[in-house]
Amino acid sequence: MKSAPDWFMYFIIFWAIVMVVFMAIGGFFMFRKFLKVLPQRDGKSKLDWQNYWVDRSRSMWTAESKLFLDELVAPVPSAFRDIAKHSIAAKIGQVAIEYEAKEVTRAHCVEGYIRATPKRDYKVLVTFLEKQGIDYSPFKHLLNK
C-alpha cells in the first residue's frame, strides 16, 4: 500500500489550519452577538433597547433623514451595513426623542452617528465626515470624551 505524497499531507494540514481560523473568527462574532442579547441591569438587552428606540422614533424619520443615514453608513462593509444602520438609527432616534423633536434632522443624525460609533473608530469617523463636507463642529465635545 502506497502512502500519500508529501504535498497532499501539507495540503490537509493547511486546510485544517484554515478551518480552525475561520471557526475562531465566526465564534468571535457569534459570542459578540450573544453578549448583546444578554439582559442588562434594567432587564432589557442592548438589542431590546435598539428596537425600542427605532420603533419609538419610526414616525419621526423623513425621507431626507433616511437618505442621510444611508450616506453615513456607506463606508461600513456591506456584510455589516444593515446591523450598523439599525444600531445607528436607534441612537439617532434616542437623541431626537431626548431633544423632544418633531422629526429627525441632520444634526440629530450627526450626533447620533458620533454617539453610536465606538471611540476606537473616531479617527475614521472624523475623516469620513470631513471628506463628505459634513459639519460636526457642534459635536466636537463628544469626540473628546
C-alpha positions as CSV (number, residue, x, y, z in Angstrom):
1,M,0.0,0.0,0.0
2,K,1.4,3.4,-1.0
3,S,1.4,6.4,1.3
4,A,0.1,9.8,0.3
5,P,2.5,12.2,-1.3
6,D,4.1,14.8,1.0
7,W,2.3,17.7,-0.8
8,F,-1.1,16.1,0.0
9,M,-0.3,15.9,3.7
10,Y,0.7,19.6,3.7
11,F,-2.5,20.4,1.8
12,I,-4.6,18.7,4.5
13,I,-2.7,20.4,7.3
14,F,-3.1,23.8,5.6
15,W,-6.9,23.3,5.3
16,A,-7.1,22.1,8.9
17,I,-5.5,25.4,10.0
18,V,-7.7,27.5,7.7
19,M,-10.8,25.8,9.1
20,V,-9.8,26.4,12.7
21,V,-9.1,30.1,12.0
22,F,-12.5,30.5,10.2
23,M,-14.3,28.8,13.1
24,A,-12.5,31.0,15.6
25,I,-13.5,34.2,13.7
26,G,-17.1,33.0,13.4
27,G,-17.2,32.1,17.1
28,F,-15.9,35.5,18.0
29,F,-18.7,37.3,16.1
30,M,-21.3,34.8,17.4
31,F,-20.1,35.5,21.0
32,R,-20.4,39.3,20.5
33,K,-24.0,38.8,19.2
34,F,-24.7,36.6,22.3
35,L,-23.5,39.3,24.6
36,K,-25.8,41.9,23.0
37,V,-28.8,39.6,23.7
38,L,-28.0,39.2,27.5
39,P,-30.2,41.3,29.7
40,Q,-28.6,44.3,31.5
41,R,-29.3,45.6,35.0
42,D,-32.6,47.1,33.8
43,G,-33.8,43.7,32.4
44,K,-33.5,44.7,28.8
45,S,-30.7,43.7,26.4
46,K,-28.9,46.1,24.1
47,L,-30.9,44.7,21.2
48,D,-34.2,45.3,23.1
49,W,-33.2,48.9,23.6
50,Q,-32.2,49.4,20.0
51,N,-35.5,48.0,18.8
52,Y,-37.3,50.2,21.4
53,W,-35.7,53.4,20.1
54,V,-36.1,52.5,16.4
55,D,-39.8,51.7,16.9
56,R,-40.5,54.8,19.1
57,S,-38.8,57.1,16.6
58,R,-40.1,55.5,13.4
59,S,-42.7,58.2,12.7
60,M,-40.1,61.0,13.1
61,W,-37.9,59.9,10.2
62,T,-38.2,62.0,7.0
63,A,-37.1,60.9,3.5
64,E,-34.1,63.3,3.8
65,S,-33.0,61.9,7.1
66,K,-33.3,58.3,5.8
67,L,-31.1,59.3,2.8
68,F,-28.6,60.9,5.1
69,L,-28.5,57.8,7.3
70,D,-27.7,55.8,4.2
71,E,-24.9,58.2,3.4
72,L,-23.5,57.9,6.9
73,V,-23.4,54.1,6.8
74,A,-22.0,53.9,3.3
75,P,-18.3,53.3,4.5
76,V,-19.4,50.3,6.5
77,P,-18.7,47.0,4.7
78,S,-21.9,45.6,3.1
79,A,-21.9,42.5,5.2
80,F,-22.3,44.6,8.4
81,R,-24.1,47.6,7.0
82,D,-27.7,46.5,8.0
83,I,-26.7,45.9,11.6
84,A,-24.7,49.1,11.8
85,K,-27.6,51.0,10.2
86,H,-30.0,49.6,12.8
87,S,-27.8,50.5,15.8
88,I,-27.0,54.0,14.4
89,A,-30.7,54.6,13.7
90,A,-31.6,53.6,17.2
91,K,-29.1,56.0,18.7
92,I,-30.3,58.8,16.3
93,G,-33.9,58.1,17.3
94,Q,-32.9,58.2,21.0
95,V,-31.2,61.6,20.5
96,A,-34.2,63.0,18.7
97,I,-36.6,61.8,21.3
98,E,-34.4,63.2,24.2
99,Y,-34.4,66.6,22.4
100,E,-38.2,66.3,22.1
101,A,-38.0,66.9,18.4
102,K,-40.9,66.6,15.9
103,E,-38.7,65.0,13.3
104,V,-35.1,63.6,12.9
105,T,-32.8,66.3,11.5
106,R,-29.3,66.2,10.1
107,A,-28.0,67.5,13.5
108,H,-29.6,64.6,15.2
109,C,-28.1,62.2,12.6
110,V,-24.6,63.5,13.1
111,E,-24.9,63.5,16.9
112,G,-26.4,60.0,17.0
113,Y,-23.8,58.8,14.5
114,I,-21.0,60.1,16.7
115,R,-22.6,58.6,19.8
116,A,-23.1,55.2,18.1
117,T,-19.6,55.0,16.8
118,P,-17.0,53.3,19.1
119,K,-14.2,55.5,20.4
120,R,-11.6,53.5,18.6
121,D,-13.2,54.5,15.3
122,Y,-13.3,58.2,15.9
123,K,-10.4,58.9,13.6
124,V,-12.0,57.2,10.7
125,L,-15.3,58.9,11.6
126,V,-13.8,62.4,11.5
127,T,-12.0,61.6,8.2
128,F,-15.3,60.4,6.7
129,L,-17.3,63.5,8.0
130,E,-14.6,65.9,6.6
131,K,-14.4,64.1,3.3
132,Q,-18.2,64.3,2.9
133,G,-18.2,68.0,3.9
134,I,-20.4,67.4,6.9
135,D,-20.2,70.0,9.7
136,Y,-19.6,68.2,13.0
137,S,-18.1,71.2,14.9
138,P,-21.1,71.5,17.3
139,F,-20.4,67.9,18.4
140,K,-16.6,68.0,18.8
141,H,-17.0,67.8,22.5
142,L,-18.5,64.3,22.1
143,L,-15.3,63.2,20.3
144,N,-13.1,64.4,23.1
145,K,-14.7,62.2,25.8
